[in-house]
Amino acid sequence: MANNMANNLLEQAKQAVSQIANMGNNQDKQKQAEVAHNVIQSAYTNSSPEEKQQLQELENQIDNHLQ
């Protein structure tokens, strides 16, 4: 059950990062980044080492989109 929840949160995080990439407004990007960071933190708790690596990569993508 926990793994399934982590998978769902991982997918939500991927979608949130994708939305950031498609936004033009920096204020909107910042708000979406906060949402994505929160989802990633929630997913991190119950994720496997492989999922944690993916989540770290998503965090890096968020940081790159905000620069």
Contacts in CASP RR format, 6 or more apart in sequence:
PFRMAT RR
TARGET T0000
AUTHOR 0000-0000-0000
METHOD contacts of the structure
MODEL  1
MANNMANNLLEQAKQAVSQIANMGNNQDKQKQAEVAHNVIQSAYTNSSPE
EKQQLQELENQIDNHLQ
2 46 0 8 1.000
3 46 0 8 1.000
3 47 0 8 1.000
3 48 0 8 1.000
5 46 0 8 1.000
6 43 0 8 1.000
6 45 0 8 1.000
6 46 0 8 1.000
6 47 0 8 1.000
6 48 0 8 1.000
6 51 0 8 1.000
7 51 0 8 1.000
9 39 0 8 1.000
9 40 0 8 1.000
9 42 0 8 1.000
9 43 0 8 1.000
9 47 0 8 1.000
10 43 0 8 1.000
10 47 0 8 1.000
10 51 0 8 1.000
10 54 0 8 1.000
10 55 0 8 1.000
12 39 0 8 1.000
12 43 0 8 1.000
13 36 0 8 1.000
13 39 0 8 1.000
13 40 0 8 1.000
13 43 0 8 1.000
13 55 0 8 1.000
13 58 0 8 1.000
14 58 0 8 1.000
16 32 0 8 1.000
16 35 0 8 1.000
16 36 0 8 1.000
16 39 0 8 1.000
17 36 0 8 1.000
17 58 0 8 1.000
17 61 0 8 1.000
17 62 0 8 1.000
17 65 0 8 1.000
19 32 0 8 1.000
20 29 0 8 1.000
20 32 0 8 1.000
20 33 0 8 1.000
20 36 0 8 1.000
20 61 0 8 1.000
20 62 0 8 1.000
20 65 0 8 1.000
20 66 0 8 1.000
21 61 0 8 1.000
21 65 0 8 1.000
23 29 0 8 1.000
23 32 0 8 1.000
26 66 0 8 1.000
29 65 0 8 1.000
29 66 0 8 1.000
30 66 0 8 1.000
33 62 0 8 1.000
33 65 0 8 1.000
33 66 0 8 1.000
36 58 0 8 1.000
36 62 0 8 1.000
37 59 0 8 1.000
37 62 0 8 1.000
40 55 0 8 1.000
40 58 0 8 1.000
40 59 0 8 1.000
43 51 0 8 1.000
43 55 0 8 1.000
44 52 0 8 1.000
44 55 0 8 1.000
47 55 0 8 1.000
END
